[in-house]
Amino acid sequence: MKIAIVGGGPAGLMAAESASAAGAQVDLYDAMPSVGRKFLLAGKGGLNLTHSEPVEKMLSRYGIRRTQIAPLLASFGPEALRTWVKGLGIETFVGSSGRVFPKDMKSAPLLRAWLRRLRQAGVRFHVRHCWRGWDAQGALQFESPEGNQIVRADAVILALGGGSWPQLGSDAAWVPWLVQRGVSVSPLRPANCGFDIAWTEIFKNKFAGHPVKSVALKIQTPAGGEKWQQGEFVVTTTGVEGGVIYSMSALLRDEIATKGFAALRLDLAPDRDLNGLTNDLAKPRGKKTMATHLERRVGMAGVKVGLLREVVSKEDFADPAKLAAAIKSLSLKLIATRPLAESISSAGGVIFEAVDARLMLREVPGVFCAGEMLDWEAPTGGYLLTACFASGRAAGAGAVEWLKPR
């Protein structure tokens, strides 16, 4: 059995391991000079491999695709992933947030150990090979330093990523080639992304790059309910980005697509109640400036005060009740998502209805898909990597299963 894998990220590498362990000869092709580049970038600030929360809560992170992700995680979920990592000689730990990390927090040692094991298993790597679709006979076409290459394989696993961070290889060039073969592909959209806000020049010049900590975000859901999340984010020159923004990005992005903007309410003091804030702000400030009064009575200074002044009128700023109400529910208008190329991940891709339970394309027998090029999304927190690993493992096993009777 000869299996060709296109894409050397976590999904492609896991597919290579799964297929080679089942006896297939695996050749893996990647457009970059080395594999796992986005994986290495993900670990730059500490590699968040997976999450330790209960399975039902974890599955909820995958939104409308939880039904399709569930069997993948049932076969290779967080605990299995941690056991697998330990088999590479890497110990993991659970952080205070429930996120799971390697003990040294780094991705490079894990990737080196993994590649060493794959090579020992006989996996052959071909870097600087850019896939260019199929030729008229159905063979894979690659551009390489040695010129155009034609590759024939018994089965193919595509693990080409979405459209985020194209400089690391995920450029979505694969979309038209699959569409031409009759595969249904949902348009790629930014996920875990930042958003644009029309800041004033004064505000963005003073506060771009400043973190806004200990806040809660609230947005209306399409069903008419309310979702809120506590955390922090960063003010940028163009708007906002960061952890708590990313956790809400799918809802915010879809609201912008529907209405042309998204309304976000920001609680700048989630540990304070409205009455207490109002009473503290109503206390006499004498000759003290409002900035000093806010810092002394509310513990608020810097970028949080800057956000208030950006939105609240001078008249309301002088009214303790209205100012307290703004602190507890400051309205921000998000006018656009940041470009797909800047986002951490992407939504959209090959719809699950276009693949079978083995992740094989129904319209192109013998071709399987894995990882972020499938149509699912999840917030940061280990959920992205977990599903990429699990889908890669499923595609590798699925390709071998499909080939055995043949």
Order of alpha helices (4+ residues) and beta strands (2+ residues): beta-alpha-beta-alpha-beta-alpha-alpha-alpha-beta-beta-alpha-beta-beta-beta-beta-beta-alpha-beta-beta-alpha-beta-beta-beta-alpha-alpha-beta-alpha-alpha-alpha-alpha-alpha-beta-beta-beta-beta-alpha
